[in-house]
Amino acid sequence: MNEERLQIETLWHTCAVRVRRFLRRSMGDHETADDLLGQTFLEAARSWHRFTGRGNREAWLFGIARNLSRRAHRSGRLRRIEPLTHEPPARPETTSEGPSDELDRMRASIARLPDKLRETLTFRLADGMSYDEIAAALGIPVGTVRSRLHDAVRRLREQLTDEEQE
């Protein structure tokens, strides 16, 4: 087996689950997300030689997945965008606000963030990517990642504070 193929297989084993999760959140449709996962790795294999070494392969792969997801959104393959995590199962009505209610409020607040902020925050929180990895995946400077994360947290605090005051 040649070295390139071995590296692609290794990348599959280390990243496929995370890339699939990202695509499912982005597309809101498991079937389309799984199709895009295959396309992501096919595109990575085709353009393996063009990887510049700037950043790491995982971030590069997420960038490919992100670009394919955006193309699918523009072409009308979008079903719906899901928030940071899937909705929890229905629960019985309670009279006091508990951790689940707080989590629901947080999910709703994250869903209201502008796309760029929500996407950056999701890479950080749900995918556990470093600032450098996020920057490489989004094709933006690390400073922009930092400012987007700062802005996202600030807006979330404002939204949640406003809700508490109502």
N, C-alpha and C positions, 0 to 999 in steps of 0.2 A: 504494500500500500504506500502511495507516495506521501510525502510530508504534508502537502497542502490538504489532501483528503483527511488525513489524520487530525489536523488542526481544526478542520470544519466539523468533524465528528465530535471532537472534544468540546467545541463551542456549542454544538447541539446539546450535549449532555449537561453542560454547565448553565446554559442560558434559556433553553427552549421553554421551560415552565414559566419563567419570569416574562419572557417575550409574549407568550400566549396570554398570560394574565393581563399584561398591558394592552394587547390587542382586543381582548374581550371587553375590557373597561372602555376602551376607545370606541369600539364598534357597537357594543351592546347586543351583539349577535354571535353566538358561539360558532356557528357554521362559517360565517364570513371571516371571523377571527382565525379559525383554524386554516382556512384557505390562505389568508394573508401570512400566517406563520410559515407555511410551505413556500410561499413566494419570497418571503424575507430571506430564508436560507438559500433558496435558489439564486436570488440576486446577490447574496453574499458570496456564493461560490463563483458566480460569473465575474464578479468584480474584485475577487480576492487580491489580485495583483495590483489593484489601484489603491489599496489601503496604504496610507502614507505613514502610519506608525504614530501619528499625532493622536494622543488619547489611547484608549485601549480597544481591543476588538469587541468587547461586550457593548461599550458605548456606541461604537460604530454600527453594530448590529441593531441596537435600539433606534439609532438614527434611520436606518433603512426601514425598519418596521413603522416608525413614525411617518416617514414619507409615503409609504404604501397606504397607510391608514388615511392620511390626508387626501391622497388621490382617490381612494374609495369613497370618502365623504363627498368630494366634489363630483364624482361620477354618479352619485345617487345610490350607492350601495349601503349608505348609512341607514340603520334602523332607528337607533336612539343612542344617546350618550349616557352611560351610567355614572353615578357619582363614584367617589373614591373607592367605596366598597359596596357590595350588593346590599339591597334592602334586607333587613332582618325579617324573619318570619313574624306573622301577626302574633300579638301577645294579648292577653286579657287586659281589660281596662283596669287601671289602678288610680287611686286618688292622689297619691303622692308622686312627685317627680323623682325618678331614680336614674341610675346610670344609663339605662336604655334610652330614656327620654333625652338625656344630654347628648348621647351619641347620635340620635336622630336629628337633633338640632345642628350638631356639627356637620353631619353629612349634607343637610340641606344648605348650610352656609357654604360649604365647599362647592356644592353644585352651582351656587350663584356667582362664584368667582369668574372673572374673565378667563377665557380659554387658556391664554398664555400662563397666567398665574396658576390655574388649576392643574395644567399639565406639568409645570415645574414642580409644584407641591406634590403631585402624585408620584413623580419619579423619585422624589426624596423620601416620602413617607411609605408608600406602598411597595416601591421597588428597591428601596434602600440604597439608591445610587449616591455616590459622592458628588460634590459640586463639579469636579473635573469631568466625571462621567456624564452628568447632566448636560454640561456645556458641550461636550463632544456630541452627544445624542441630538441636541437641539441646534447645534451649529452656531452657538452664541458664546461670547466671552464669559469667563467664570464670574466676573463682576456683575454681569447681567443676571446670572443665576442667583447670586447673593441678593441683589436688589429685588428680584421677583419674589424670592422666598420671604424677604423682609416685608414687602408690600402685601403678600398673601396673608401672612400672620397678622399684620396690622389690620387688614380689612376683616379678617375673621373675628378678631377681638372687638372691633367696632360693631360688627353685625350682632355678635352675641351680647354685647353690652346693651345695645339698642333694644334687643328682644327682652332682656331682663328688666329694663326700665319701663316697658309697656305694660 
